[in-house]
Amino acid sequence: MGEPSEEEKTQVFDITSLDTYDLLALFINVLCAQAWQHLGLRVKPGTDKTEEDLERARTAIDCLSFMVEKLKPRLTEEETMRLTSVTADLKTNFARVSLKK
């Protein structure tokens, strides 16, 4: 298989065509990445800097927790354990970072 054509490279993916549960999984991954960045524990993409914004981190973590709870009935045991662990890690790190203030 060769390189993608210019047209293929510029095609826009319509996320509204995704199933609701696939969208939630995508949003969970995005919120997780954002939470780590807002905690100042990951470098912001496109920069070599970390930025701490605990209000945004809290919002991302709260939304993540809510979505994980909504998805639990549809998740495998392994997926539930993974997402519960990630959420717990974020909450623990939020508490740790908040105590430094």
VENSULKA-V636166 format. One record per run of one state. SS is the DSSP state (H for helix, E for strand, - for the rest). FROM is the first residue (numbers start at 1). TO is the last residue. If there is no record, write none. Layout:
SS FROM TO
SS FROM TO
//
This chain:
- 1 5
H 6 10
- 11 14
H 15 17
- 18 19
H 20 38
E 39 39
- 40 51
E 52 52
- 53 53
H 54 74
- 75 76
H 77 99
- 100 101
//
